[in-house]
């Protein structure tokens, strides 16, 4: 009986993650790999420089969990609001892949390991693209509000 309960709980957890993240595709595998690698390299970097701090450790773990929750939320938005696409999830996942990659390069550099020039160049290009996207966002009119009441007001007035 105890084995059946354990199997049921494991099945429920795996099913939830499959629903929440939309399955284990290449982007998610890369993000998981980079997140674990960043965490290990960051810990080694802090250990090497005598800067291990339990509070910072909790912060890093919390951020990693937050990244994955954001990816899951993006999948749910794609599935139930955008018609079963992977557009938003892929964009969010790719964004965090870039962030993790940059962090890995920083930790690698701090540890004194060489970084291939091609890798540095590619991540710089990705970062420039992200900056360009941020700069090209349309500006809001001066009288616009970001609160939800104005959004609902505009919806119901039409």
N, C-alpha and C positions, 0 to 999 in steps of 0.2 A: 504494500500500500504506500509506504514512504517513497519508494522508487517511482511510483506513478505520479505522486504529487510533485516530485522533483522534475520529472519529465514534463508535466503540465506547465510548471512555472517556467522552465527553460523554453518550451515551445511558445508560451505567451510572450516572453521577453523578445525572442527572435522574431516573432510575428509583428510585434509592435515596431521594432527597429526596421524591419522590411517595409512596413507601411509608412513609417515616419520619414525614412530616407529615400524610399523609392527603389530599393534594391542596391546591390553593391556593383556599381559600374566602375569604369576605369578612373574617372575623375575622383570618385570617393576613395578608391584604393590609394591613389596618389596622395590625396589629402591626409588620409590616415597615416600613410608611411612618412610623409613630411612632418606631420604633427609629432609623431613619436620620435623621429630623428631630431627635430628641433628641441624637444624636451630633453632628450639624452645629451645632446651637444651643449645645450644651455646649462644643464646640471654639471657637466664636465668643465665648462668654462668657469662657472661660479666656484666650483671646487678647486680648480687650478689657481684661481685668484683669491682664495680664502674669503669668498663672498657669499657662502651658502646662508640663506636666511629662510626660516620656516614660513614667515609671512609672505615672502615673495614666491615661495614654492606654491603656496595655496592660491595666490593670485594667478600664477601661470596656469595651474591646473584649471582654475575657474574660467580663464579666458579660452582655453582649449575646449572645454565643455560648451561654453557659450558659442564658439564657432560652429560646433556640430549642431547645436540647437538651431542656429540661424540657417544652416543648410537644410535641416529638416523642415523648418517653417517655410523656407523657399519652395521645397518640394510640395508641401501641402497647398501653398498658394498656386503653384503651377497646376496641380492636379484638380483642385476644386474651383479655381477661379479662372484659369486660363485655358482650360480644356485639355487636360492630360498631356501637357507639353513638358519639356525639361528646360525651358529657356531661363527662367529665373534661378532655378537650382544650379544650373551649369554656370551661370554668371557669378553667383555667390561662391560656389565652390572654386572656380578659377581665381576669383579675387583672393580667397584665403590661401590658395596654392602659392600665389605670388608673395603674399605676406610671409608665409612659412619659409619659402625659399630665400627671401631676403634675410630673414632671421637666422637661418642655417648658415648663410654666407658670413654674417656678422660673427656668429659663434666660432665658425671655422677660422676666420681671420684672427679672432682673439686668441685662439689656441695655437696660432702660428703655422697653420697648415696652408699650403698654397691652394689657390682657387683658380681653375682654368679660366683664361680670358674670355672664352666663348660663353661660359656660364655667366660671368659678370656682365658681359655685353647684352645677353638676352634678358636678364632681369632688369637691367637699366632701361632697355626698350619697353618692357612691360610697364615699368614704373612711369616712364614718360607718357605712355598711352593712357594710364590711369589719370595722370595729371591733366592731360589734354581733355579727357572726358569730364573731369571736374570743372575745368575752365569753360567748357562749351555748354554747360547747363544753362537753360534759359533763366533770365532774371525774373523775379516776381515783381508785379506792379507794386508801387509803394503802399497802396491801400489794402493789399491782400493780407489775410490773416492765416496762420497755420493751425488755428484751433479747429476742433471737429465741428463745433456749432456752425461755423460759416460753411463748411463742406456740406453738412446736412441741409442747411438753409438753401444753398444753391441747388441741391438735388431736388428738394421738394417744391421749389419755386418754378421749376421748368415744366 
